[in-house]
Amino acid sequence: MAAVAPDARADTPAIPAAAPQARRRPERRPRVAGGLVVITVIGVLLAGVVFMNVAVLRLNIKLDKLGRDRAQLHADIAQLSSKLSSEQAAARIQAEARTELGLVPATAADTTFVDLPPK
């Protein structure tokens, strides 16, 4: 038989094949806790939206009332201004009658009444 040359790899120690290691699975957390957190966050956000809508509605009602009050005050100012103008006109007419025409108001003793017969 022929001599077989020794394998060069035979001199080196054989490296054992790595045994497949079992993968470690991360610990599972219950999904219920995560779901509860999401539901709670959504609930808080919805409550905030409702609160903001109620606050805006209250402000709109208050703004509407203030607008009506403002319109009423403008009407009152116009009425008082008209009354003031007419009152000042009477005083102005009396003052002009005294100064320019020399008229004076009649006293009660100077006033006479005339009785007219019925028809």
Secondary structure in CASP SS format (residue, H / E / C, confidence):
PFRMAT SS
TARGET T0000
AUTHOR 0000-0000-0000
METHOD secondary structure of the structure
MODEL  1
M C 1.00
A C 1.00
A C 1.00
V C 1.00
A C 1.00
P C 1.00
D C 1.00
A H 1.00
R H 1.00
A H 1.00
D C 1.00
T C 1.00
P C 1.00
A C 1.00
I C 1.00
P C 1.00
A C 1.00
A C 1.00
A C 1.00
P C 1.00
Q C 1.00
A C 1.00
R C 1.00
R C 1.00
R C 1.00
P C 1.00
E C 1.00
R C 1.00
R C 1.00
P C 1.00
R H 1.00
V H 1.00
A H 1.00
G H 1.00
G H 1.00
L H 1.00
V H 1.00
V H 1.00
I H 1.00
T H 1.00
V H 1.00
I H 1.00
G H 1.00
V H 1.00
L H 1.00
L H 1.00
A H 1.00
G H 1.00
V H 1.00
V H 1.00
F H 1.00
M H 1.00
N H 1.00
V H 1.00
A H 1.00
V H 1.00
L H 1.00
R H 1.00
L H 1.00
N H 1.00
I H 1.00
K H 1.00
L H 1.00
D H 1.00
K H 1.00
L H 1.00
G H 1.00
R H 1.00
D H 1.00
R H 1.00
A H 1.00
Q H 1.00
L H 1.00
H H 1.00
A H 1.00
D H 1.00
I H 1.00
A H 1.00
Q H 1.00
L H 1.00
S H 1.00
S H 1.00
K H 1.00
L H 1.00
S H 1.00
S H 1.00
E H 1.00
Q H 1.00
A H 1.00
A H 1.00
A H 1.00
R H 1.00
I H 1.00
Q H 1.00
A H 1.00
E H 1.00
A H 1.00
R H 1.00
T H 1.00
E C 1.00
L C 1.00
G C 1.00
L C 1.00
V C 1.00
P C 1.00
A C 1.00
T C 1.00
A C 1.00
A C 1.00
D C 1.00
T C 1.00
T C 1.00
F C 1.00
V C 1.00
D C 1.00
L C 1.00
P C 1.00
P C 1.00
K C 1.00
END
